[in-house]
Structure formats: C-alpha cells, structure tokens
C-alpha cells in the first residue's frame, strides 16, 4: 500500500495496524525517516533547519512509488508492503517516511525494506526545501544516496 499525504502519522499505530493479523509472517522490517534540524555534515555555526517542505507532482509521485513497490515485490517474496510519505511543511523530529515490509523470512523483509528506502531517496519525485534563519534553500541530491541505490542494480 502506498500513501502520499500532508497529514502527520503515528508511526507506532501504523506499524501496529500493519502487523495485525500477520500470523503467517515471520518477519517485519521497518524504516522511519525523520526531519533533522540540519542537513548532512553541518559546519560549525551553520543555521539550524526550522522546517522542511516537500513538494511533489500528485499522480506522478504515486505512480512512481507504485513502480518501486512492484519492483520490490518482484525481487522478494513479500506478504505485504506499506509506504507512507509525507508532503508539505514539517518541523524537526516529525516523521517524513515510513516503510514496512513483511515476509516469511527476515532476509527478504530486511533487504526489501532497505531497497525501498534507497530507491525512494533516488527515484521518487520529491523536492525538499529547508527553512533556516538565513533563508530558504533547496536540498541537493546526495552522491551517497545514489551510491546506496546502485548496489541494488547489481542484484537484479
């Protein structure tokens, strides 16, 4: 299941709902991404991030996330997948993304969860803007995210 939403979500409640009735599932892996009050390696004295705004193209974003989910399901035997990604303005400490995968075995759950978040970071059409006391700035893509996603190309 894919959800793109502006509303905040309760990570614990979402995971509890995801795992309810999973008697035949042997493993659930989750990843929660949070808004930080800084970007990457923050230099000493850099202004804190007050908020982050995620923008996207409705419709296009959901289709791309569905493709990423379908790719994960084709690579691993998954009982279920949940991806919740927020858009709009968020403050430090708020959850941005939740990825949950369920499988009969831990390797499939763990690997598919890592795959999904790596591909979300590089293949999903989201644009991030940070608010700081010095003004707003767009967040550039990071080479380390691209490198993390590349490892999955070797596994196809």
C-alpha positions in Angstrom: 0.0 0.0 0.0 1.2 3.5 -0.9 0.1 6.7 0.8 1.3 10.2 0.0 -0.2 12.7 2.4 0.3 16.0 4.1 -1.1 14.8 7.4 1.2 13.7 10.2 1.0 10.0 11.1 1.6 7.9 14.2 4.5 5.5 13.5 3.6 3.1 16.3 -0.1 3.0 15.3 0.8 2.4 11.6 3.2 -0.4 12.4 0.6 -2.0 14.8 -2.0 -1.9 12.1 0.4 -3.3 9.5 1.3 -6.2 11.7 -2.2 -7.1 12.9 -3.3 -10.5 11.6 0.1 -11.5 10.3 0.2 -15.0 11.8 1.9 -16.5 8.8 4.5 -13.7 8.6 7.9 -14.4 10.2 9.5 -11.0 9.8 8.6 -7.4 9.6 11.2 -4.7 8.8 10.5 -1.0 9.2 12.3 2.2 8.5 11.2 5.6 9.7 12.8 8.8 8.3 12.6 12.0 10.4 13.2 15.7 9.7 16.6 16.7 11.1 17.5 20.2 12.3 20.5 20.2 9.9 21.4 18.9 6.5 24.2 16.3 6.2 27.6 17.4 7.7 26.6 20.7 9.2 29.5 23.1 9.6 30.1 24.7 12.9 27.9 27.7 13.3 25.6 26.8 10.4 22.0 27.9 10.9 19.5 25.2 12.1 16.8 24.0 9.9 13.5 25.3 11.3 11.3 23.3 8.9 11.4 21.3 5.6 8.8 21.4 2.9 8.5 18.5 0.5 6.9 19.2 -2.9 5.8 16.7 -5.5 3.6 16.2 -8.5 0.4 14.5 -7.4 -0.4 11.4 -9.5 3.2 11.2 -10.9 4.6 10.6 -7.4 2.1 7.8 -6.5 2.7 6.1 -9.9 6.5 6.1 -9.3 6.1 4.8 -5.8 3.8 2.0 -7.1 6.5 1.1 -9.6 9.1 1.0 -6.8 6.8 -1.2 -4.7 6.2 -3.5 -7.7 10.0 -3.9 -8.2 10.4 -4.9 -4.6 7.6 -7.4 -4.8 9.2 -8.9 -7.9 12.6 -9.3 -6.2 11.4 -10.7 -2.8 8.5 -12.9 -1.7 6.7 -10.3 0.4 3.4 -10.7 2.2 2.8 -7.0 2.5 4.3 -3.6 1.9 3.4 -0.2 3.4 5.0 3.1 2.3 3.8 6.4 3.8 5.5 9.5 2.5 4.5 13.0 3.7 4.5 16.1 1.6 4.1 19.7 2.7 5.8 21.5 5.7 7.3 19.5 8.5 9.4 20.5 11.5 12.4 18.7 13.0 11.5 15.5 14.7 8.4 14.8 12.6 8.3 11.6 10.6 8.7 12.1 6.8 8.5 8.5 5.6 7.6 5.1 6.9 8.5 1.9 5.0 7.3 -1.5 6.3 7.8 -4.9 4.7 6.5 -8.3 5.8 7.8 -11.7 4.7 8.0 -15.2 5.9 11.8 -14.7 6.5 13.9 -11.9 7.8 16.3 -11.6 4.9 13.5 -10.7 2.4 11.9 -8.3 4.9 15.2 -6.5 5.7 16.6 -6.4 2.2 13.3 -5.2 0.6 12.9 -2.5 3.2 16.5 -1.3 2.5 15.9 -1.4 -1.2 12.6 0.6 -0.9 14.2 3.4 1.1 17.3 3.5 -1.1 15.1 3.8 -4.2 12.7 6.3 -2.6 15.7 8.6 -1.9 16.8 8.5 -5.6 13.8 7.5 -7.8 10.8 9.2 -6.2 9.9 12.7 -7.5 10.1 14.8 -4.3 11.8 18.1 -3.9 13.0 19.3 -0.5 13.3 22.9 0.6 14.7 23.8 4.0 13.8 26.9 6.1 16.7 28.4 8.1 17.1 31.7 9.9 19.3 32.7 6.9 16.5 32.0 4.3 15.2 29.0 2.4 17.4 26.6 0.3 16.7 23.7 -1.9 18.3 20.4 -0.8 20.6 18.9 -3.5 20.7 15.2 -4.2 23.5 13.4 -2.4 26.0 11.1 -4.1 25.9 8.8 -1.1 22.2 8.2 -1.8 23.0 7.4 -5.4 25.7 5.0 -4.3 23.4 3.2 -1.9 20.8 2.7 -4.7 23.4 1.5 -7.2 24.0 -1.7 -5.1 20.5 -2.9 -6.0 21.3 -2.6 -9.7 23.9 -5.3 -9.2 21.3 -7.6 -7.6 18.8 -7.5 -10.5 
